[in-house]
Amino acid sequence: MDVKTRWNPILELRERVYRLHEFTRQWLKNPQYSDYRPHFMTQDDWTIVKYVMEGLRPFRYCTLWKSKRHTVTLHHVITV
């Protein structure tokens, strides 16, 4: 059962967005992009994103470990 393609890319995308959020904040200071400022997340929102990413990392590890197997791994899931 290969699960790495289900939600791990979404987690990777969120991690990249999080790493770039300071750059994006600076980019939005340009008056040319002022229309986009209301859509930018608050610092509290970014803190929540960080906590969610930290909480999902163990699940990513498990899914990547499971995806290296080529047999049904239900018996491993129950132990997790």
ABEGO torsion letter per residue (X at the ends): XBAAAAAAAAAAAAAAAAAAAAAAAAAAABAAAAAAAAABBBAAAAAAAAAAAAAAAAAAAAAAAAAABABBAAAAAAAX
